[in-house]
Amino acid sequence: MRYQISGKQIDIGEALRAHVQTEIDEVVAKYPGRPTDSLVVFSKDGPAFACETVIHLSTGLTVQASAKEHDIYAACDAAVAKMEKQLRRYKRRLKDHHKERSQPVELSGAASYILAATEQTDDSEPDDLTPVIVAEMETRIPSLSVGEAVMQMELAGAPVLVFRNEKQAGGVNVVYRRDDGNIGWIDPNSAG
């Protein structure tokens, strides 16, 4: 597995790098999915240290966790513990999907835009309805089943996930977390 361990405006020593690799190796060895690479970023957040971890699995799923503690090693351990809890929670589902899927998840490219927020002081309509694009980048849209998409969204801690439904000839679908705590699924292909 490839490791990318870095710090934002702080130095990361070899002892911390070794600790991170050992902790992540112990966690991912217990669960299926063969990790391909790991990204760990440490930063200073006031008096505490923040640790953000992302692990990409060969099944195409991504596991993310973050934690803040006053000790940098404790922040790492807390983030890894959260990641282990996520993997333990989905262990059976990961195994089931891993058995069914002989090939990794197919990813297709798509344009992603970040639009600038406009400040509107009154209720009148703005003169120009064209949004200002702040950033333009490429993102990847995975081809997943609905169950895998929900699992990926929850593992990543994301509020929404856009995916190609592999059960329908590549139709684009969306799963999202509703305000009532349930999961919503938007399937434009089945609209009557």
C-alpha positions as CSV (number, residue, x, y, z in Angstrom):
1,M,0.0,0.0,0.0
2,R,1.2,3.5,-0.8
3,Y,1.3,6.0,2.1
4,Q,1.2,9.8,1.8
5,I,1.7,11.3,5.2
6,S,2.1,15.0,5.5
7,G,1.5,18.0,7.7
8,K,0.0,21.4,7.0
9,Q,2.5,23.9,8.4
10,I,3.9,21.3,10.9
11,D,6.8,18.9,10.6
12,I,6.1,15.2,10.6
13,G,8.9,13.1,12.0
14,E,9.8,9.5,11.1
15,A,8.5,8.2,14.4
16,L,5.0,9.6,13.6
17,R,5.2,8.2,10.1
18,A,6.1,4.8,11.4
19,H,3.3,5.0,14.0
20,V,0.7,5.9,11.4
21,Q,1.7,3.1,9.0
22,T,1.7,0.5,11.9
23,E,-1.8,1.6,13.1
24,I,-3.3,1.7,9.6
25,D,-1.8,-1.7,8.7
26,E,-3.2,-3.3,11.8
27,V,-6.7,-2.0,11.0
28,V,-6.9,-2.8,7.3
29,A,-5.4,-6.2,7.8
30,K,-8.6,-7.3,9.6
31,Y,-11.0,-6.3,6.8
32,P,-11.5,-7.2,3.1
33,G,-11.0,-4.7,0.4
34,R,-7.2,-4.7,-0.1
35,P,-6.2,-1.0,0.4
36,T,-4.3,0.6,-2.5
37,D,-3.3,3.9,-1.0
38,S,-3.6,6.0,2.1
39,L,-3.5,9.7,2.7
40,V,-3.0,11.1,6.2
41,V,-2.8,14.9,6.8
42,F,-2.0,16.4,10.1
43,S,-2.6,20.1,10.9
44,K,-2.7,22.4,13.9
45,D,-6.2,23.6,14.9
46,G,-5.9,26.1,17.8
47,P,-4.4,24.2,20.8
48,A,-5.3,20.8,19.2
49,F,-3.9,18.7,16.4
50,A,-6.2,17.5,13.6
51,C,-5.7,14.2,11.7
52,E,-7.6,13.5,8.5
53,T,-7.3,10.0,7.0
54,V,-8.5,8.7,3.6
55,I,-7.9,5.1,2.5
56,H,-8.8,3.9,-1.0
57,L,-9.8,0.2,-1.2
58,S,-9.4,-1.9,-4.3
59,T,-13.1,-2.4,-4.5
60,G,-13.4,1.3,-5.3
61,L,-14.7,2.3,-1.9
62,T,-13.1,5.1,0.1
63,V,-13.0,5.3,3.9
64,Q,-12.5,8.7,5.5
65,A,-12.2,9.7,9.2
66,S,-10.9,12.7,11.1
67,A,-10.2,13.5,14.7
68,K,-8.9,16.3,16.9
69,E,-6.8,15.8,20.0
70,H,-4.3,17.8,22.1
71,D,-1.6,15.2,21.3
72,I,-0.7,14.4,17.7
73,Y,-0.4,10.7,18.3
74,A,-3.8,10.6,20.1
75,A,-5.3,12.5,17.1
76,C,-3.9,9.8,14.8
77,D,-5.2,7.0,17.0
78,A,-8.7,8.5,17.3
79,A,-9.0,8.9,13.5
80,V,-7.8,5.3,12.9
81,A,-10.3,4.1,15.6
82,K,-13.1,5.9,13.7
83,M,-12.0,4.3,10.5
84,E,-11.9,0.9,12.1
85,K,-15.4,1.4,13.5
86,Q,-16.7,2.2,10.0
87,L,-15.0,-0.8,8.5
88,R,-16.3,-3.1,11.3
89,R,-19.8,-1.7,10.7
90,Y,-19.7,-2.6,7.0
91,K,-17.6,-5.7,7.2
92,R,-20.3,-8.1,6.1
93,R,-21.4,-5.7,3.3
94,L,-17.9,-5.2,2.1
95,K,-17.3,-9.0,2.0
96,D,-20.5,-9.5,0.0
97,H,-19.7,-6.8,-2.5
98,H,-16.1,-8.0,-2.8
99,K,-17.2,-11.5,-3.7
100,E,-19.7,-10.3,-6.3
101,R,-17.3,-7.8,-7.9
102,S,-14.5,-9.4,-9.9
103,Q,-13.3,-6.1,-11.4
104,P,-12.6,-2.8,-9.6
105,V,-15.3,-0.1,-9.7
106,E,-15.3,1.7,-13.0
107,L,-14.8,5.4,-12.8
108,S,-15.8,7.9,-15.5
109,G,-14.8,11.6,-15.6
110,A,-17.1,14.5,-15.2
111,A,-16.8,18.3,-14.9
112,S,-17.2,19.7,-11.4
113,Y,-17.7,23.4,-10.7
114,I,-17.7,25.6,-7.6
115,L,-20.0,28.6,-7.9
116,A,-19.4,31.8,-6.0
117,A,-22.1,32.7,-3.5
118,T,-23.8,36.0,-4.4
119,E,-24.8,38.4,-1.6
120,Q,-28.3,39.6,-2.1
121,T,-29.4,42.3,0.3
122,D,-33.0,42.5,-0.9
123,D,-35.6,40.2,-2.3
124,S,-35.3,41.5,-5.9
125,E,-34.0,39.4,-8.7
126,P,-30.3,40.0,-9.6
127,D,-29.5,41.7,-12.9
128,D,-27.3,38.9,-14.1
129,L,-28.4,35.3,-13.6
130,T,-25.2,33.8,-14.9
131,P,-23.3,32.3,-11.9
132,V,-19.6,33.1,-11.3
133,I,-17.5,30.0,-11.5
134,V,-14.8,30.0,-8.8
135,A,-13.2,26.7,-9.6
136,E,-13.5,24.1,-12.4
137,M,-12.1,20.6,-12.0
138,E,-12.6,17.1,-13.0
139,T,-14.3,14.6,-10.7
140,R,-14.8,10.9,-11.0
141,I,-18.3,9.2,-11.0
142,P,-18.2,5.6,-9.9
143,S,-20.3,2.8,-11.5
144,L,-22.0,1.1,-8.4
145,S,-25.1,-0.6,-7.3
146,V,-27.5,1.4,-5.2
147,G,-26.4,-0.5,-2.0
148,E,-22.7,0.1,-2.8
149,A,-23.4,3.8,-3.4
150,V,-25.1,4.1,0.0
151,M,-22.3,2.3,1.7
152,Q,-19.7,4.5,-0.1
153,M,-21.6,7.7,0.9
154,E,-21.7,6.6,4.5
155,L,-18.0,5.5,4.6
156,A,-16.9,8.8,3.1
157,G,-19.2,10.8,5.5
158,A,-20.6,12.6,2.5
159,P,-24.1,14.1,2.5
160,V,-24.6,13.1,-1.2
161,L,-23.1,10.8,-3.8
162,V,-23.6,10.9,-7.6
163,F,-23.0,7.6,-9.3
164,R,-23.7,5.6,-12.4
165,N,-26.2,2.8,-11.7
166,E,-24.6,-0.4,-13.0
167,K,-28.0,-2.2,-13.0
168,Q,-29.3,0.3,-15.6
169,A,-27.2,0.9,-18.7
170,G,-25.0,3.5,-16.9
171,G,-27.8,5.9,-15.9
172,V,-26.8,8.6,-13.5
173,N,-28.4,8.4,-10.0
174,V,-28.0,10.2,-6.7
175,V,-28.2,9.0,-3.1
176,Y,-28.4,11.5,-0.3
177,R,-29.0,11.8,3.5
178,R,-32.4,13.2,4.2
179,D,-33.2,15.6,7.1
180,D,-35.2,12.8,8.8
181,G,-32.0,10.6,8.8
182,N,-33.2,8.2,6.1
183,I,-31.4,7.8,2.7
184,G,-33.0,9.3,-0.4
185,W,-32.4,7.8,-3.9
186,I,-33.0,9.8,-7.1
187,D,-33.4,7.6,-10.2
188,P,-34.4,9.8,-13.2
189,N,-34.6,6.7,-15.4
190,S,-37.6,5.2,-13.6
191,A,-39.6,8.5,-13.6
192,G,-42.9,7.8,-15.3
